[in-house]
Amino acid sequence: MIKLTSPKDEEFYLNEDLIEKAEEHGEFTVLFLMNGHKYLCKESMSEIIKLISRYKNMEKDQWT
């Protein structure tokens, strides 16, 4: 799971495997999940990609 920030500056965790699509709209990013839910966050697309990559590498390193 990755930690993100809502528009109200509240932190929340999201299962990155559920993200189907993401779109940047001004200062926010909309994350569309496979179950039809949408989440708005302050992180940019590049920040989200870095968070996911860091989490996936951390996961992989635990098994080696």
N, C-alpha and C positions, 0 to 999 in steps of 0.2 A: 504494500500500500504506500501511496505517496501523500505527503502533507501539502495541502494547498490553503489558500487564503480567500475567504469570501469577500464580496464587496463591502461588507460591514466589519471587516478586519477580524473575523472569527476563523480560527484554524479548523480544518476538517481533513479527514483521511479518506482517500478514494482508492478503490481497487483498480489499478491501471489496466488490468486485463479486460475490464468492462468498457473501456473507451472505444467507441466505434469511429467517431469523427470529432474534430475540434475546429473552431473558427474564431479568429480574432476580430473583435468589434471594439474599436477604440482602445480604451485602457483595460478592457476585460476580455477574457477568453471564455467561450461557451463550449462545454464538453458535452457531447451527445453520447449516451451510454446505450449499450445493446438492448437494454430493457425498456428503452423509450424515455428514460429520465434525462433531464438536462441539468447541468451544474454550471454556475457562473463563478469564475475565479479571477484573481488579480494577476496571476502568473502569466507570462507570455508563452507562446508556443515553444520558443527555444528553451525557456526555463523548464517547461513541462517535459520536454524531450530529455533534457539533462537529468531531471529527477527520475524519470522512468529508467533511463540508461544506468544511472548510479544504483538504483534499486535492483535492477536485473543483474548487474555485475556483483552486487553484494550477495544476492541469492546464490549465484553460481559459485562464488568463492566459499560459501559455507559447505559445499559438497565436495570440495577438492582438498 
